[in-house]
């Protein structure tokens, strides 16, 4: 007999929402504090994770990529393939830039950043995968998005540990007015999907300085905030890492420019993209590791 999944309401943990919720953590001074904040609230913030030089390079790369994608979107408007996700989730007030490893060395460096990797491995253990790396630029007038948790694609009941973690790089200041990500600190401890029309009241803005890095447990409820300003954009890079048993969001074997691997042959990058699978039960090609093109 095929097992059926119980409704989310029947899987609610013993903790009531109010018991699980906490205040947004203050910026951490070290990784030890960051890990403690992550366990308690599902979030941690490290200011000045990007040097001014790295921040400028990443911001220039991202806004150039978004401009390039907007030109492509305009040129292909009305064509059948334009309905597919090719280069950007583009509309008049929100830009999504995909597969950032192809868009500049700054993003490859972020994906392998030592502090980020320390937090990812602390959360997921060894063998994790870089599931996706995208950016979101919220422009004036954007109304926000629906609340969700990043690991909602994984069926309930969730285990008492995160199945994924998002490392968020703030390339602009995140403010309450310009579309800062809204989060529910402590919702990771509830280990369930949000109840729509009810749990939104607990959202608070994740404010932070440009150059900050945020780690967010995959169970944390959140959404893009509304940008109520007249002249400010809000750009963030989102690197989503998942446990090794799960399919990646981005199919790196097809979308990644081969020159990226030729220029960046680090074992860490190859492993998190699924090219180095020795000692695992996943990702083999006829019993061998996938060939690097």
C-alpha positions as CSV (number, residue, x, y, z in Angstrom):
1,X,0.0,0.0,0.0
2,X,1.4,3.4,-0.9
3,X,2.0,5.7,2.1
4,X,0.2,9.0,2.1
5,X,1.6,12.2,3.6
6,X,-0.2,13.6,6.6
7,X,-1.4,17.2,6.4
8,X,1.0,19.7,7.8
9,X,-1.4,20.7,10.5
10,X,-1.1,17.1,11.9
11,X,2.6,17.4,12.0
12,X,2.9,20.5,14.1
13,X,5.6,20.2,16.7
14,X,5.0,20.5,20.4
15,X,6.3,24.1,20.5
16,X,3.7,26.8,20.1
17,X,4.6,29.6,17.6
18,X,5.1,32.1,20.4
19,X,7.4,29.8,22.3
20,X,9.6,29.3,19.3
21,X,9.9,32.9,18.1
22,X,12.9,35.0,19.1
23,X,14.3,38.5,18.3
24,X,16.4,39.0,15.2
25,X,20.0,38.4,16.2
26,X,22.5,41.2,16.3
27,X,25.5,41.0,14.0
28,X,27.9,38.4,15.3
29,X,31.5,39.1,16.0
30,X,32.8,35.6,15.3
31,X,31.7,32.3,13.8
32,X,31.1,30.7,17.2
33,X,28.5,33.4,18.1
34,X,27.1,33.1,14.6
35,X,26.5,29.3,15.0
36,X,24.8,29.9,18.4
37,X,22.5,32.5,16.8
38,X,21.8,30.1,13.9
39,X,20.7,27.3,16.3
40,X,18.6,29.7,18.3
41,X,16.9,31.8,15.7
42,X,17.7,30.1,12.4
43,X,19.6,33.2,11.3
44,X,23.0,34.8,11.9
45,X,24.5,38.0,10.5
46,X,28.2,38.9,10.0
47,X,28.9,42.5,9.0
48,X,31.8,43.4,6.7
49,X,32.1,39.8,5.4
50,X,33.0,41.4,2.0
51,X,35.8,43.9,1.9
52,X,35.0,47.2,0.1
53,X,36.9,45.9,-2.9
54,X,35.0,42.6,-3.1
55,X,31.7,44.4,-2.5
56,X,32.2,46.8,-5.3
57,X,33.3,44.1,-7.7
58,X,30.3,41.9,-6.9
59,X,27.9,44.8,-7.1
60,X,29.3,45.9,-10.4
61,X,29.1,42.3,-11.8
62,X,25.6,41.8,-10.6
63,X,24.1,45.0,-11.9
64,X,25.8,44.5,-15.3
65,X,24.4,41.0,-15.5
66,X,20.9,42.2,-14.7
67,X,21.3,44.9,-17.4
68,X,22.4,42.3,-19.9
69,X,19.5,40.0,-19.0
70,X,17.0,42.9,-19.3
71,X,18.3,43.6,-22.9
72,X,17.9,39.9,-23.8
73,X,14.4,39.8,-22.3
74,X,13.4,42.9,-24.3
75,X,14.9,41.4,-27.5
76,X,13.0,38.1,-27.1
77,X,9.7,39.5,-26.0
78,X,6.8,37.7,-27.7
79,X,8.9,34.7,-28.6
80,X,7.7,31.3,-27.4
81,X,11.0,30.6,-25.5
82,X,10.7,33.8,-23.6
83,X,8.3,32.1,-21.2
84,X,11.1,29.8,-20.1
85,X,13.6,30.7,-17.4
86,X,16.6,31.5,-19.6
87,X,18.5,34.3,-18.0
88,X,16.4,36.4,-15.6
89,X,13.1,36.4,-13.9
90,X,12.4,39.8,-15.2
91,X,9.5,42.2,-14.6
92,X,9.3,46.0,-14.1
93,X,10.0,45.9,-10.4
94,X,11.9,42.7,-9.6
95,X,14.9,41.2,-11.3
96,X,16.2,37.6,-10.8
97,X,19.6,36.7,-12.1
98,X,20.3,33.0,-12.4
99,X,23.4,30.7,-12.4
100,X,25.7,33.4,-11.0
101,X,28.8,31.2,-11.3
102,X,28.7,32.1,-15.0
103,X,28.5,35.8,-14.3
104,X,31.8,36.7,-12.6
105,X,34.7,35.6,-10.4
106,X,33.2,37.5,-7.5
107,X,30.4,35.0,-7.3
108,X,32.7,32.0,-7.5
109,X,34.6,33.4,-4.6
110,X,31.4,33.9,-2.6
111,X,30.4,30.2,-3.2
112,X,33.7,29.1,-1.7
113,X,34.1,31.7,1.0
114,X,35.7,30.1,4.0
115,X,33.3,31.6,6.6
116,X,30.3,30.6,4.5
117,X,31.5,27.1,4.0
118,X,32.2,26.7,7.7
119,X,28.6,27.6,8.4
120,X,27.2,25.4,5.7
121,X,29.3,22.3,6.8
122,X,28.3,23.0,10.4
123,X,24.7,22.9,9.4
124,X,24.6,20.2,6.8
125,X,27.7,18.1,7.4
126,X,30.3,17.1,4.8
127,X,29.3,16.3,1.2
128,X,26.8,19.2,0.8
129,X,25.9,20.5,-2.6
130,X,25.7,24.1,-4.0
131,X,22.1,23.7,-5.2
132,X,21.7,27.2,-6.7
133,X,23.2,30.6,-6.7
134,X,21.0,33.5,-7.8
135,X,20.5,37.1,-7.1
136,X,17.4,39.2,-6.5
137,X,17.2,42.9,-7.2
138,X,14.1,44.5,-5.7
139,X,13.3,47.8,-7.4
140,X,11.1,50.7,-6.3
141,X,7.4,49.6,-6.4
142,X,7.9,45.9,-5.9
143,X,5.2,44.6,-3.7
144,X,7.0,41.6,-2.2
145,X,6.4,37.9,-2.5
146,X,4.6,35.1,-0.7
147,X,6.1,33.8,2.6
148,X,7.8,30.4,2.4
149,X,10.7,28.3,3.7
150,X,13.4,27.3,1.3
151,X,13.2,23.6,2.0
152,X,9.5,23.5,1.3
153,X,10.2,21.3,-1.7
154,X,11.3,18.5,0.8
155,X,8.2,16.6,2.0
156,X,7.0,16.7,5.6
157,X,7.7,15.5,8.2
158,X,11.1,17.3,8.2
159,X,13.9,15.9,10.4
160,X,15.0,17.8,13.5
161,X,17.9,19.3,11.4
162,X,18.0,21.6,8.4
163,X,18.1,20.0,5.0
164,X,19.5,23.2,3.4
165,X,20.9,26.6,4.2
166,X,20.9,29.9,2.4
167,X,24.0,32.1,2.5
168,X,22.8,35.6,1.6
169,X,25.2,38.3,0.6
170,X,23.9,41.9,1.0
171,X,25.2,44.0,-1.9
172,X,23.1,47.0,-1.0
173,X,21.9,48.1,2.5
174,X,18.8,46.1,3.4
175,X,16.3,48.5,5.0
176,X,12.6,48.3,6.0
177,X,11.8,50.6,3.2
178,X,13.7,49.2,0.2
179,X,12.6,45.6,0.3
180,X,14.7,43.9,3.0
181,X,13.9,40.2,3.2
182,X,11.2,39.6,5.9
183,X,11.9,36.7,8.2
184,X,10.4,35.0,11.2
185,X,13.3,34.3,13.7
186,X,12.9,31.0,15.5
187,X,10.5,29.5,12.9
188,X,13.2,26.9,12.2
189,X,12.4,25.4,15.6
190,X,8.8,24.8,14.5
191,X,9.9,22.5,11.7
192,X,6.9,23.0,9.5
193,X,5.5,25.1,6.7
194,X,3.9,28.4,7.5
195,X,0.2,28.7,7.9
196,X,-0.8,31.3,5.3
197,X,-3.0,34.1,6.5
198,X,-1.9,33.5,10.1
199,X,1.9,33.4,10.4
200,X,2.7,36.5,8.3
201,X,2.1,38.6,11.3
202,X,5.4,37.4,12.8
203,X,7.5,38.7,9.9
204,X,10.2,41.3,10.7
205,X,12.7,43.0,8.3
206,X,16.2,41.5,8.1
207,X,18.0,44.8,8.0
208,X,21.8,45.0,7.4
209,X,24.7,46.8,5.9
210,X,26.0,46.2,2.4
211,X,28.8,43.8,2.6
212,X,27.2,41.7,5.3
213,X,26.7,37.9,5.0
214,X,23.6,36.2,6.5
215,X,23.1,32.5,7.0
216,X,19.5,31.3,7.0
217,X,18.4,27.8,8.0
218,X,16.3,26.3,5.3
219,X,13.3,26.0,7.6
220,X,13.0,29.7,8.4
221,X,9.9,31.4,7.0
222,X,10.6,34.5,4.9
223,X,9.7,36.5,1.9
224,X,11.1,39.4,-0.2
225,X,9.9,42.6,1.3
226,X,8.1,45.4,-0.5
227,X,10.2,48.3,-1.8
228,X,8.3,51.4,-0.9
229,X,11.1,53.8,-1.9
230,X,11.1,56.0,-4.9
231,X,14.8,55.7,-5.9
232,X,16.5,52.8,-4.1
233,X,17.2,49.3,-5.3
234,X,18.0,46.3,-3.0
235,X,20.3,43.6,-4.3
236,X,21.2,40.3,-2.6
237,X,23.0,37.2,-3.7
238,X,21.4,33.9,-2.5
239,X,23.6,30.8,-2.4
240,X,21.4,27.8,-1.5
241,X,23.3,24.7,-0.3
242,X,21.5,21.4,0.3
243,X,22.2,18.0,1.8
244,X,23.8,15.6,-0.8
245,X,20.8,13.3,-1.2
246,X,18.7,16.0,-2.9
247,X,18.6,17.1,-6.5
248,X,20.1,20.6,-7.1
249,X,17.8,23.4,-8.2
250,X,20.3,24.4,-10.9
251,X,21.5,21.7,-13.3
252,X,25.2,22.7,-13.3
253,X,26.2,20.0,-15.7
254,X,24.2,21.8,-18.4
255,X,24.2,25.4,-17.4
256,X,27.8,26.0,-16.2
257,X,30.2,27.4,-18.7
258,X,33.0,24.8,-19.0
259,X,35.7,27.5,-18.7
260,X,34.6,28.1,-15.1
261,X,35.9,24.7,-14.1
262,X,39.0,25.1,-16.2
263,X,39.8,28.4,-14.4
264,X,38.7,27.3,-11.0
265,X,39.7,23.6,-10.5
266,X,39.4,23.7,-6.7
267,X,38.4,20.3,-5.2
268,X,35.9,22.1,-2.9
269,X,34.1,23.7,-5.8
270,X,34.1,20.5,-7.9
271,X,32.7,18.6,-4.9
272,X,29.9,21.0,-4.1
273,X,28.9,21.0,-7.8
274,X,28.6,17.2,-7.9
275,X,31.7,16.4,-9.9
276,X,33.6,14.7,-7.1
277,X,31.5,11.9,-5.8
278,X,34.0,9.4,-4.5
279,X,32.8,7.7,-1.3
280,X,29.1,8.7,-1.9
281,X,26.2,6.8,-3.3
282,X,25.0,9.6,-5.7
283,X,26.0,11.3,-8.9
284,X,28.1,8.5,-10.6
285,X,28.3,7.9,-14.3
286,X,28.6,4.2,-15.0
287,X,30.4,3.8,-11.6
288,X,32.8,6.7,-12.2
289,X,32.9,10.3,-11.3
290,X,31.3,12.6,-13.9
291,X,33.8,13.9,-16.5
292,X,34.7,17.5,-16.5
293,X,34.1,19.0,-19.9
